[in-house]
Amino acid sequence: QVQLVESGGGLVQPGGSLRLSCAASGSILNINFMGWYRQVPGKQRELVATITRSGSTNYADSVKGRFTISRGYALNTVYLQLNSLKPEDTAVYYCRRIGSDGDYWGQGTQVTVSS
């Protein structure tokens, strides 16, 4: 059973920065891509950023130029650097891992942007 553990969320002022981390258990050979999604109450979960096994990245238009996704050397760790944060970035951020062995989600970490 693959497990994803996220960390790094918190309360930050507008314009501030945070760094989220996600560590996935299981074999790295099965990973196709990992990514970050976010959700606010009453709305659908939305894509924030993804990174493929080969290192290709994809971002939502709303975060381009402000957020950066990266991965660790071992491929089973993914990071999300959040800069120039806005109140509308407030959400629960979820890590996702898709591989040949299935589709897995983390438990989520709260990011709150407020003065």
Secondary structure, DSSP 4 states (H G I P E B T S, - for coil): ---EEEE--EEE-TT--EEEEEEE-S-GGGEEEEEEEEE-TTS--EEEEEEETT--EEE-TTTTTTEEEEE-TTSSEEEEEE-S--GGG-EEEEEEEEETTEEEE---EEEEE--
